[in-house]
């Protein structure tokens, strides 16, 4: 289940990149669409690495027991 959540964060990041490109093509960097999905992309990438680190810590703790 934890790995599935990581994959979902990657999917959100990928969708955000596509939406950023659409927003950039419409009005450029000043587009509110571009900026919003840029923020979503940054959060999604951060959450992916955070969840991955948590999963590895939990998995290593289980093997120590």
N, C-alpha and C positions, 0 to 999 in steps of 0.2 A: 504494500500500500504506500509506503514512504517513497519508493522509487516512482510510482505512478504520479504522485504529487509533484515530484521533480520534473517529470516529463510534461505535466500540465503547465508548469511555470515556463518551460522552454517553448511550449506551444503559444502561450500568451505573448512571450517575447517575439516570436516569429510573426504572429499576427500584427503586433505593434509595429514591427519594421515595415510590413506591407502598408499599413495605414499611414505611417510616417511618409513613405514614398508618395502615396496618393495625396496627402496634405501638402507636401513640398511641390508636387507637380501643379497643384491648383493655385496656391498663393505664395509659395516660397517658405523661407524659414519663419517669417513673421506670422504664418498661419496658426491660428489657435488649435486647429486639428493636429498639425505637425507637433506643436509643443506639448499638447496633452498626451499624445501617443509616445512621444519621446520620454516623458516622465514615466508612463506605464512601462515602457521598455526597460528603463533603468531599474525600476522597482522589481520587475519580473526577473531580471538577471541577478539582482541582489538576493532575492528570495530563493532562486535556484541554488546559488552557491551556499546560502545559509542552510537550506534544507539538506543539501548534499553533505555538508559538514556535520550536521546533527545526526543524520542517518549513519554516517561512518563512525561517529562517536558511540552511538547506541549499539551498533553492530560489534564494535571492538569491546565494549563493556560486557556484552553477552558472551563473547568467547572467553573472557577472563574468568567468568564464573564457573 
